[in-house]
């Protein structure tokens, strides 16, 4: 079973949304995956995702209510096959914790998995509007669907 981890800064907007969408698609397509998310910072450890992220996901049929934020740990390199980060700052932060080339090879910008090497980032909607949360949902849902199709 493939084990994937999504990572953003605080683990309350983008990475739990990606986790929730992939959990939804896992069930929908009967995928054999283990999915989790984490943040590079410890600002929100133990908290539920941002209320706007939860509301937007729910409006779009994805339930995030059981998710809780946690911080990325060096041990995640051993526990996951792939570590997908949301932006270049997350990429730098996670890569700086890698101790071996094999660990570094597990880390990638998530959108590169579906938009081949374009180095696109998932924008952080935290300081934005409801429209920003909706745009991030649509972007991540489309990317997760493409990713899930490849896994089938």
Backbone as CSV, one residue per row, in Angstrom:
resi,resn,N_x,N_y,N_z,CA_x,CA_y,CA_z,C_x,C_y,C_z
1,UNK,0.844,-1.177,0.000,0.000,0.000,0.000,0.890,1.241,0.000
2,UNK,0.597,2.165,-0.902,1.369,3.400,-0.988,0.952,4.345,0.144
3,UNK,1.946,4.973,0.774,1.709,5.898,1.879,2.135,7.293,1.442
4,UNK,1.168,8.241,1.468,1.463,9.597,1.029,1.155,10.605,2.135
5,UNK,1.973,11.646,2.165,1.832,12.704,3.152,1.770,14.040,2.420
6,UNK,0.785,14.854,2.775,0.657,16.208,2.239,1.149,17.183,3.304
7,UNK,1.917,18.206,2.886,2.513,19.137,3.836,2.301,20.581,3.381
8,UNK,1.856,21.413,4.342,1.823,22.861,4.129,2.422,23.515,5.373
9,UNK,2.175,24.781,5.595,2.797,25.476,6.716,2.188,25.078,8.062
10,UNK,0.892,25.318,8.239,0.276,25.096,9.543,-0.595,23.864,9.651
11,UNK,-0.828,23.183,8.535,-1.661,21.984,8.494,-3.112,22.285,8.897
12,UNK,-3.598,23.472,8.471,-5.006,23.778,8.728,-5.772,24.216,7.474
13,UNK,-5.093,24.436,6.376,-5.788,24.845,5.149,-5.516,23.870,4.003
14,UNK,-4.351,23.989,3.384,-4.087,23.247,2.152,-3.834,21.761,2.355
15,UNK,-2.922,21.384,3.246,-2.598,19.960,3.368,-3.748,19.126,3.944
16,UNK,-4.516,19.615,4.931,-5.654,18.788,5.361,-6.736,18.720,4.285
17,UNK,-6.838,19.774,3.482,-7.798,19.733,2.382,-7.384,18.672,1.370
18,UNK,-6.103,18.633,1.018,-5.617,17.594,0.099,-5.823,16.209,0.705
19,UNK,-5.540,16.069,2.000,-5.763,14.786,2.675,-7.232,14.391,2.607
20,UNK,-8.119,15.319,2.940,-9.553,15.025,2.920,-10.061,14.664,1.539
21,UNK,-9.599,15.385,0.533,-10.005,15.083,-0.844,-9.509,13.695,-1.238
22,UNK,-8.253,13.382,-0.917,-7.729,12.060,-1.277,-8.427,10.952,-0.498
23,UNK,-8.799,11.188,0.747,-9.574,10.193,1.494,-10.924,9.964,0.825
24,UNK,-11.538,11.047,0.364,-12.808,10.974,-0.362,-12.639,10.162,-1.658
25,UNK,-11.590,10.459,-2.410,-11.345,9.755,-3.675,-10.903,8.316,-3.442
26,UNK,-10.205,8.073,-2.354,-9.798,6.711,-1.996,-11.038,5.833,-1.855
27,UNK,-12.015,6.347,-1.133,-13.258,5.592,-0.947,-14.032,5.472,-2.262
28,UNK,-14.127,6.567,-2.985,-14.874,6.589,-4.245,-14.310,5.612,-5.270
29,UNK,-12.970,5.517,-5.350,-12.309,4.692,-6.371,-11.672,3.417,-5.802
30,UNK,-11.906,3.160,-4.523,-11.361,1.973,-3.866,-9.841,1.879,-4.042
31,UNK,-9.153,2.978,-3.727,-7.700,3.038,-3.865,-7.021,2.458,-2.638
32,UNK,-5.893,1.843,-2.846,-5.094,1.286,-1.751,-4.035,2.314,-1.360
33,UNK,-4.390,3.190,-0.442,-3.506,4.273,-0.016,-3.602,4.481,1.482
34,UNK,-2.517,4.936,2.056,-2.540,5.496,3.400,-2.239,6.972,3.224
35,UNK,-3.060,7.836,3.797,-2.969,9.268,3.549,-2.928,10.015,4.874
36,UNK,-2.059,11.031,4.952,-1.972,11.869,6.138,-1.547,13.262,5.685
37,UNK,-1.547,14.200,6.624,-1.049,15.543,6.336,-0.336,16.085,7.564
38,UNK,0.505,17.089,7.334,1.281,17.698,8.409,1.651,19.121,8.013
39,UNK,2.119,19.877,8.999,2.591,21.229,8.753,4.055,21.345,9.129
40,UNK,4.753,22.253,8.466,6.160,22.450,8.811,6.296,23.236,10.109
41,UNK,5.284,24.010,10.465,5.292,24.774,11.712,4.399,24.100,12.750
42,UNK,4.588,24.469,13.996,3.802,23.852,15.067,2.686,24.756,15.580
43,UNK,2.289,25.750,14.804,1.308,26.746,15.244,-0.036,26.149,15.666
44,UNK,-0.466,25.093,15.007,-1.838,24.624,15.183,-1.942,23.156,15.589
45,UNK,-0.886,22.586,16.128,-0.876,21.161,16.482,-2.097,20.828,17.349
46,UNK,-2.820,19.795,16.938,-3.995,19.332,17.674,-5.295,20.016,17.292
47,UNK,-5.211,21.073,16.501,-6.412,21.811,16.103,-7.052,21.192,14.861
48,UNK,-8.348,21.436,14.716,-9.068,21.069,13.494,-8.628,22.008,12.374
49,UNK,-8.883,21.637,11.126,-8.587,22.565,10.033,-9.332,23.892,10.228
50,UNK,-8.857,24.914,9.548,-9.485,26.236,9.575,-10.977,26.093,9.270
51,UNK,-11.812,26.817,10.005,-13.267,26.689,9.842,-13.714,26.982,8.406
52,UNK,-13.002,27.881,7.726,-13.355,28.202,6.335,-13.002,27.045,5.409
53,UNK,-11.908,26.357,5.701,-11.532,25.177,4.921,-12.560,24.070,5.124
54,UNK,-12.955,23.852,6.372,-13.964,22.831,6.675,-15.274,23.149,5.962
55,UNK,-15.720,24.399,6.058,-16.999,24.798,5.451,-16.960,24.654,3.938
56,UNK,-15.861,25.078,3.335,-15.758,24.991,1.885,-15.727,23.534,1.421
57,UNK,-14.968,22.705,2.115,-14.896,21.289,1.755,-16.272,20.634,1.905
58,UNK,-16.952,20.932,3.005,-18.274,20.346,3.255,-19.253,20.737,2.147
59,UNK,-19.201,22.005,1.760,-20.063,22.499,0.683,-19.821,21.708,-0.612
60,UNK,-18.606,21.204,-0.763,-18.227,20.455,-1.963,-18.213,18.939,-1.739
61,UNK,-18.814,18.483,-0.638,-18.983,17.049,-0.416,-17.811,16.320,0.219
62,UNK,-16.870,17.057,0.822,-15.701,16.443,1.447,-15.723,16.774,2.943
63,UNK,-15.626,15.747,3.778,-15.695,15.899,5.230,-14.294,15.937,5.836
64,UNK,-13.972,17.031,6.505,-12.666,17.187,7.157,-12.784,17.170,8.676
65,UNK,-13.977,16.892,9.189,-14.242,17.082,10.614,-13.371,16.228,11.538
66,UNK,-12.874,15.102,11.077,-12.075,14.237,11.953,-10.581,14.561,11.925
67,UNK,-10.155,15.461,11.060,-8.727,15.744,10.908,-8.228,16.704,11.979
68,UNK,-6.979,16.507,12.398,-6.323,17.372,13.371,-4.907,17.656,12.897
69,UNK,-4.468,18.884,13.137,-3.143,19.311,12.680,-2.039,18.626,13.481
70,UNK,-0.954,18.348,12.776,0.260,17.851,13.412,1.446,18.451,12.685
71,UNK,2.584,18.391,13.325,3.799,18.932,12.724,4.566,17.820,12.013
72,UNK,5.194,18.188,10.915,6.060,17.265,10.176,7.244,16.892,11.066
73,UNK,7.605,15.607,11.056,8.754,15.118,11.824,9.715,14.381,10.902
74,UNK,10.971,14.365,11.255,11.977,13.663,10.469,11.564,12.206,10.249
75,UNK,10.908,11.598,11.222,10.463,10.201,11.091,9.468,10.004,9.951
76,UNK,8.839,11.091,9.473,7.908,10.977,8.343,8.620,10.530,7.068
77,UNK,9.911,10.808,6.961,10.653,10.324,5.798,10.642,8.802,5.730
78,UNK,10.672,8.156,6.890,10.644,6.693,6.932,9.231,6.137,6.848
79,UNK,8.249,6.909,7.294,6.877,6.416,7.349,6.076,6.580,6.073
80,UNK,6.581,7.368,5.119,5.815,7.645,3.902,6.662,7.391,2.660
81,UNK,5.982,6.953,1.603,6.637,6.718,0.315,6.832,8.020,-0.450
82,UNK,5.853,8.926,-0.312,5.881,10.200,-1.034,5.432,11.311,-0.100
83,UNK,6.112,12.444,-0.180,5.786,13.611,0.632,5.536,14.762,-0.336
84,UNK,4.281,15.202,-0.387,3.876,16.234,-1.333,3.656,17.553,-0.607
85,UNK,4.453,18.548,-0.966,4.375,19.859,-0.336,3.575,20.812,-1.221
86,UNK,3.029,21.852,-0.580,2.124,22.766,-1.282,2.821,23.961,-1.928
87,UNK,3.965,24.362,-1.395,4.653,25.505,-2.005,6.172,25.380,-1.829
88,UNK,6.879,26.307,-2.421,8.349,26.234,-2.421,8.951,26.447,-1.039
89,UNK,8.307,27.231,-0.184,8.807,27.376,1.194,8.692,26.055,1.938
90,UNK,7.548,25.364,1.773,7.389,24.042,2.388,8.437,23.091,1.842
91,UNK,8.691,23.176,0.554,9.688,22.317,-0.088,11.059,22.524,0.550
92,UNK,11.465,23.777,0.674,12.756,24.094,1.303,12.809,23.588,2.743
93,UNK,11.741,23.834,3.491,11.716,23.427,4.904,11.816,21.919,5.065
94,UNK,11.065,21.175,4.272,11.091,19.717,4.388,12.430,19.168,3.900
95,UNK,12.921,19.675,2.771,14.207,19.195,2.262,15.343,19.475,3.237
96,UNK,15.247,20.566,3.989,16.310,20.891,4.948,16.382,19.880,6.088
97,UNK,15.318,19.124,6.294,15.295,18.111,7.353,15.751,16.743,6.858
98,UNK,15.818,16.575,5.527,16.215,15.290,4.950,17.685,15.025,5.228
99,UNK,17.983,13.794,5.569,19.358,13.418,5.905,20.056,12.629,4.791
100,UNK,19.274,12.105,3.836,19.853,11.283,2.776,19.235,11.662,1.429
101,UNK,19.910,11.316,0.340,19.335,11.548,-0.986,18.003,10.805,-1.169
102,UNK,17.886,9.619,-0.594,16.640,8.854,-0.699,15.492,9.614,-0.048
103,UNK,15.738,10.232,1.091,14.705,11.031,1.742,14.336,12.234,0.881
104,UNK,15.326,12.896,0.324,15.059,14.058,-0.535,14.242,13.672,-1.759
105,UNK,14.494,12.479,-2.293,13.779,12.020,-3.488,12.291,11.793,-3.242
106,UNK,11.889,11.664,-1.994,10.472,11.455,-1.659,9.670,12.749,-1.687
107,UNK,10.344,13.894,-1.709,9.694,15.195,-1.544,9.501,15.869,-2.897
108,UNK,8.291,16.365,-3.105,7.971,17.006,-4.383,6.833,18.000,-4.181
109,UNK,6.828,19.062,-4.982,5.662,19.942,-5.022,4.486,19.108,-5.532
110,UNK,3.367,19.129,-4.820,2.241,18.269,-5.192,1.769,18.519,-6.618
111,UNK,1.668,19.765,-7.030,1.139,20.040,-8.374,2.063,19.534,-9.477
112,UNK,3.351,19.301,-9.168,4.248,18.716,-10.167,3.839,17.295,-10.531
113,UNK,3.133,16.614,-9.639,2.720,15.242,-9.937,1.683,15.186,-11.047
114,UNK,0.969,16.279,-11.234,-0.060,16.290,-12.286,0.185,17.352,-13.354
115,UNK,1.036,18.311,-13.059,1.385,19.343,-14.034,2.891,19.314,-14.256
116,UNK,3.352,18.192,-14.695,4.746,17.831,-14.966,5.794,18.930,-14.862
117,UNK,6.396,19.048,-13.704,7.560,19.900,-13.534,7.350,21.373,-13.745
118,UNK,6.113,21.875,-13.663,5.872,23.301,-13.863,6.126,24.118,-12.594
119,UNK,6.405,23.423,-11.486,6.705,24.070,-10.205,5.620,25.039,-9.742
120,UNK,4.374,24.671,-10.020,3.245,25.472,-9.547,3.040,25.243,-8.063
121,UNK,2.633,26.290,-7.386,2.354,26.211,-5.961,0.851,26.257,-5.713
122,UNK,0.427,25.661,-4.618,-0.949,25.800,-4.163,-0.964,27.045,-3.277
123,UNK,-1.702,28.092,-3.676,-1.685,29.323,-2.877,-2.321,29.102,-1.504
124,UNK,-1.800,29.803,-0.514,-2.328,29.707,0.843,-3.512,30.670,0.965
125,UNK,-4.713,30.148,1.228,-5.888,31.019,1.296,-6.097,31.674,2.662
126,UNK,-5.233,31.393,3.637,-5.466,31.780,5.024,-5.836,33.254,5.190
127,UNK,-5.142,34.148,4.519,-5.429,35.579,4.651,-6.355,36.086,3.556
128,UNK,-6.967,35.164,2.826,-7.808,35.537,1.702,-9.292,35.533,2.014
129,UNK,-10.057,35.505,0.944,-11.516,35.549,1.011,-12.094,34.148,0.804
130,UNK,-13.406,34.059,0.911,-14.091,32.790,0.633,-13.789,32.325,-0.791
131,UNK,-13.669,33.274,-1.715,-13.345,32.920,-3.102,-11.974,32.254,-3.193
132,UNK,-11.030,32.692,-2.359,-9.702,32.079,-2.346,-9.778,30.637,-1.845
133,UNK,-10.591,30.393,-0.822,-10.760,29.027,-0.317,-11.417,28.140,-1.372
134,UNK,-12.379,28.683,-2.102,-13.038,27.929,-3.168,-12.051,27.630,-4.301
135,UNK,-11.239,28.610,-4.657,-10.250,28.410,-5.731,-9.244,27.329,-5.344
136,UNK,-8.791,27.321,-4.090,-7.848,26.306,-3.633,-8.520,24.937,-3.627
137,UNK,-9.793,24.884,-3.215,-10.507,23.601,-3.258,-10.542,23.069,-4.692
138,UNK,-10.942,23.911,-5.636,-11.041,23.469,-7.037,-9.690,23.015,-7.576
139,UNK,-8.637,23.767,-7.267,-7.294,23.420,-7.723,-6.866,22.071,-7.149
140,UNK,-7.037,21.892,-5.834,-6.620,20.635,-5.206,-7.506,19.464,-5.620
141,UNK,-8.793,19.701,-5.778,-9.674,18.600,-6.178,-9.294,18.103,-7.576
142,UNK,-9.074,19.034,-8.497,-8.688,18.649,-9.862,-7.352,17.903,-9.844
143,UNK,-6.388,18.385,-9.065,-5.083,17.731,-8.996,-5.207,16.352,-8.354
144,UNK,-5.979,16.255,-7.281,-6.157,14.969,-6.604,-6.879,13.964,-7.506
145,UNK,-7.841,14.430,-8.281,-8.528,13.525,-9.213,-7.563,12.977,-10.259
146,UNK,-6.727,13.849,-10.814,-5.734,13.388,-11.791,-4.754,12.400,-11.148
147,UNK,-4.341,12.727,-9.942,-3.422,11.858,-9.205,-4.077,10.501,-8.943
148,UNK,-5.322,10.505,-8.521,-6.056,9.262,-8.241,-6.223,8.429,-9.510
149,UNK,-6.472,9.081,-10.620,-6.613,8.356,-11.903,-5.343,7.596,-12.227
150,UNK,-4.210,8.217,-11.977,-2.930,7.542,-12.234,-2.717,6.364,-11.304
151,UNK,-3.276,6.408,-10.115,-3.094,5.348,-9.139,-4.000,4.145,-9.383
152,UNK,-5.069,4.354,-10.134,-6.039,3.264,-10.359,-5.435,2.153,-11.164
